[in-house]
Amino acid sequence: MAELNKEYIAKMEDVLGTYEKPRNPEEPVVCLDEKPVTLHADVRPASPAAPGREARQDNEYERCGTANVFCAVEPKAGQHFIFPTPDRSAVEFAQVAFQLALQYPEAETIHLVMDNLNIHRRKSLTDLLGKEVGSEVWDRFTVHYTPTHGSWLNQAEIEIGIFSRQCLGTRRIPDLKTLRQEARAWNRRINRARTKINWKFDCKAARRKFGYKRNSFTRSKNQCCCYACQLSRFAYCEIQFYQTNENGAFFRITGRVSKTSEDLPRRQAAGFGHTDC
């Protein structure tokens, strides 16, 4: 993870605060990200499965270039959107943003969570649709950018993982047409099932994890990254590790890590932590 500074925390709390809001059809929360897809074709036709014999596929394949997939999801509604495109250009992003805006005609605003990629900007829409129309479409969104090196906060990453496993898998897709057909079929199935994402990491969890206080973007004095402090979320932890003595022989040390930060002598006596924990 990147350095935990004021900008990182501010953007992280903005995204997490957006996730914590109850679902409101007038203000849907949509997460968007993209994934490159390598296209492969079979050199020899695959042999389908038959009674008593598994399907067979030759190891040799032909590279057919690459494509791109924009994955968007409204996590709390179980609404999924897949947009296969030839590439990851500003023109393609503008078309995806336009299609997303059309999906919510009654919404007052659409909370859009995405990373800081250079095409994720108003300019992409105004260059394609013109300044007036492009700005009108962009203003439909309330954009929440994840911090730099903070893409793990984007639930579209989970959507990409689900799509990769369930749709792409290990099979070979030779061209963009086939990719679009397969993506549409998968999109229909998952929307029919209304598969939702149960996101549990909130602002309170972030403050506990990274050791900073609300409205104060500084780490707690008791926050440390040593092994003992990382385990301090448990009441007590029995830990064993090995060290060598002055003669080079191994011996075992068993220590008990307390949850409270005031219990420094116990930690240091057991060989854990630092003097500045």
Secondary structure, DSSP 8 states (H G I E B T S, - for coil): -----HHHHHHHHHHHHHHHS---TTS-EEEEEEEEEEEEEESS--B--BTTB--B--S-EEEEEEEEEEEEEETTTTEEEEEEESS--HHHHHHHHHHHHHH-TT-S-EEEEE---TTSSHHHHHHHH-HHHHHHHHTTEEEEE--TT-GGG-THHHHHHHHIIIIITTS---SHHHHHHHHHHHHHHHHHHT--------HHHHHHHHTEETTEEEE-TT---SHHHHTTTSSEEEEEEEEE-TTS-EEEEEEEEESSTT-HHHHHHTT-S-TT-
